[in-house]
């Protein structure tokens, strides 16, 4: 299994597929016609680690993958 990360500006956050799907929905809202141009995204909604990002038009966001280490 590969590790997946959200790079947001100069920071990197580990994410799950479910978080990536929520990010995709958030981005669609941000870039929708008539949108305010920004939305909040809670990266870890079921965790005590509160981490909210303001997703805004024009802010660079990428998804990075890192192959899992295979010690064989």
Rosetta blueprint (number, residue, H / E / L):
1 X L
2 X L
3 X E
4 X E
5 X E
6 X E
7 X E
8 X E
9 X L
10 X L
11 X E
12 X E
13 X E
14 X E
15 X L
16 X L
17 X H
18 X H
19 X H
20 X H
21 X H
22 X H
23 X H
24 X H
25 X H
26 X H
27 X H
28 X H
29 X H
30 X H
31 X L
32 X L
33 X L
34 X L
35 X L
36 X L
37 X L
38 X E
39 X E
40 X E
41 X E
42 X E
43 X L
44 X L
45 X L
46 X L
47 X L
48 X L
49 X L
50 X L
51 X L
52 X E
53 X E
54 X E
55 X E
56 X E
57 X L
58 X L
59 X L
60 X L
61 X E
62 X E
63 X E
64 X E
65 X E
66 X E
67 X L
68 X L
69 X L
70 X L
71 X L
72 X L
